Amino acid sequence: HKQGRGSLYPVVCDDSTDIKDTAQLLIFVRGINDKFEITEEFLSMESMKGTTKGLDLYERVSGCIERLKFPWSKLANMTTDGSPNLTGKHVGLSKRIEDKSLVFKTNEEQRVCSLSNTEMLGSVARA
């Protein structure tokens, strides 16, 4: 995986449920290549049996980031589909990732842009 190792990287997470009622967490990383084109690379699909609380999702995402040796210090932000277990202010995945990543904590302007982007995507999907 080219993205995420040398420069700042954002993570994109989306969760859904398959036809057998198994939760699926999709994890992507975004970046900008040397031609200034936005790229998105699929990292993992995590099948989740049982609960999909913030801690469960955090364990899957952090496991993926660590397994691929992406440095936490370079995680710039995270974009989600807006579901409560991903975006919870106190125990959701976003809060747990924010607590782990130093750059994410200090980059409030970028985080606001990311959350606004999520809200915009949600409104487009509902239209």
Secondary structure, DSSP 8 states (H G I E B T S, - for coil): --TTSSS-EEEEEEEEE-TTS-EEEEEEEEEE-TTS-EEEEEEEEEEE-S---HHHHHHHHHHHHHHTT--GGGEEEEEE---HHHH-TTTSHHHHHHHH-HHHHH-HHHHHHHHHHHHHHHHHHH-
